[in-house]
Amino acid sequence: MVYKRVSSALFFSIVWMLLVCPKAYSQSNSMRVARIFSDNMVLQQGIYAPVWGWADSGATVRISMSEKEYETVADDTGKWLVKMEPLPAGGPYTLSVSCGGQKEVFKNVMIGEVWLASGQSNMNYRVGAVLSADEVIKDANYADIREFCTPEVVSRTPHADLTGGEWKVCTPETVKGFSAVAYFFARALHLDKKVPVGIIHTSWSGTICEAWISAEMLYTIPAFKNRVIEEIYKSDEDWAALHQLGVEKDREREKIVQTTQVGLKQGAHKLSFNDKAWKEEAYPVYPPRVGLGGYQLLWLRKEVTLSKEALGEDLILHLGKVMTGDVTYFNGVEVGRERWDGVRSYRVPAKLLRKGKNVIAVRLLSEWGNGRLGDEASDPYLHSADNQVRISLKGQWKYNGEIEPKLPVGRGYSNNITCMYNTKIAPLLPYGIRGFLWYQGEGNSGQPELYKQLQPTMITDWRIRFEQGYLPFLLVQLPNISGGSCQYFREAQAESLQLPNVGMAVSIDVGDPYDIHPNNKKPVGERLYLRAKEMVYKDSVGVFQGPVYDSFRIEGNKIRLKFKSTGSGLMSKDGKDLRTFEVAGEDGKYVPAKAVIEGNDVLVWSDAVKKPLSARHAWDSNPAVNLYNKEGLPATSFRTNKEL
C-alpha cells in the first residue's frame, strides 16, 4: 500500500493537510463570521483577541469595536483573521464585521475572562439537576456571566466551524442548561474579580479522552498509531451519517419507553396479578447484578401488609434512590413517575389503601447498565406524615425483565478516536481564552496506565492549537464511588501535574458512592476556582488545596508522612481517629494502620508490621477520608511506594 512507502515526515504532512487542517468554508459572494461569535459573547481581556471567518478569496474584510477599526484580506482558501488590540474588562460593546455589501453586527459584547469547559457527563451535568437546584436557579441573576454550548456533532475529520450555538446570558431561565461545574466556577470568579466571565461549554457525556485528541497527536502514542492510520487516514466512513442511524435507534428506544403498554395489559401493576413465578432479589435491586444490564425495562413488585390503624389518611411511599426512570403504582393505580436519577417519594391516597395485602409495583428503566431501585445508603419505607405508621420496604422484591419489549440501542460515534476534537475543539480555534477546565475520566478509568499518556498528550495538543502558550489546565480528580479501582486512576490523573501550569481540584469527599453523577457540583466548581485563583490570577490565597503528600521517613516501626499545603494545620474533619491509612512491610501486604497528627506530619503504624516499608492513604475507590487541613480541604489518594 502507498502509505507504507512514505516517510514519517511526509506521512505527517499528508495527515496535516488532508485531515487536521480544517477545510475552508468559502462560499461565492458570501462573508460570514465563525459561529463562536454571537450577541452576548465574552472576549478574553488583555490579549490580542482573534476574530475570524470566511469570505471570497482576496476580499477585504473590515472589523470595528470600541472605536478601533481593523482591515484584512481573505486568503486563498477564503479564511480571514484579525487580532484586535487588548482591552481591559468591561462593556458592553458592539462588534461589526463587513465585507462588500454584507455586514454582521454583534451586540452586548463583554470583555472579561473566558474559560473552555470540557469533558464527559460530569462536566455536562446541568445546573437544573444539582443539589438545592431551586435555590441556585433563583439566585442566578448574573448578566455578566455567559455560556456558549457547542452542538453535539460527530465527524471523522476536523470541522472548520461549528454547526450552531449562541452565547447565553445567565438568568434563572437560562442557567438551568448551563454546565453546573463551569457555572459554579464562573460565579466564584465573577464575584471575586468583578469581571465578566464567559464559559465555552464543549463537553459530551460518556466520551473518552482519546476522542478529544487530534489525529496527528494521537498518532504519537504507540497504542493508537495503527488506529489513526486505519480509522482516520485510510477510512472514508461518514461518521455523522452512521451516528445518525444510532440516534434513530435511540429515538425508537425512547418511543418504546414512552408508549409500551405490555406490562399494563398483563396487569403487572395490579394487586391481583400472579407473580409467583417471578424471581426475587433483596433491596436494593441492581438490574446488572441479576443479569439485566445495559438498557432494560423491568417490573418490580413488593407486597406490604397494612393494619386497620394504617388506613384513613394518605401515606408517603419512599423508594430511596432510583436510576434512571420509574413509573410507580400502588394497588394498580399510578402514584408517580420520574425520568431522572434521584430519590423518589410519592403520596399514596388513602382511598387506595386496604387492610391486609397491598402491592407496590414499579416499572423501572435501567440505562447504561446503571439502573437501580435503591442503594446501600437508601432506607425505603411506607409511612404516615406523623410517622406513626412506618413500614420498611427492605427485604425481598420480585422482579421480571421479560415482560416489556427489548430496547434497541444505537451505536454512537462520539467515542471514536479524534471525534470530539474534530467537532468540539477544532472549530473553536484560535478563540482567545484564559484556560481549560476538564472533568473527565470515568470513560477511561479502567486504563490508568494508558491515561498517563493520554491526558498529557491532550493538554499539549490543545495548547499548541490555541496558540496562546502554556494555557492553564485545571482538572477535576475523580470523586469517591463505590466499586472499581479509582485510586489507581486518580494517581494517573495527578501525574499530569508534572506539566507546567496544570492544577487539580480534589473531589474525593463530595461524590456519591452509588451514583457516578453526584449532584453536589458546587464545591467542585469552587475548588477549581480556588486553584485558578492561586495559579492563574496569582492571588495570595494561602491554601488552595488539601494536604498534599510530600515525602516519608521510616522511624522504627512507624512511618512519618510529611505534607505540603497544610495551611493552618492538619485535622481530622470529624474529630475521630484518622482513617484510610495503611502500611506494608517486606511482604508487600497492606494492613490498616493507626495514624496521628504531629504538627504538619502524620505518623502511621500497625502493630502487625514490625518493619514498615510503605504507606498509603485513601487507597480505595470509595474511601471515607477525614484527613483535612483546617481550611476544610481533603487529602486525596496517595502511596509512598508504587512498587508495593
Disulfide bonds with the S-S distance in Angstrom:
none
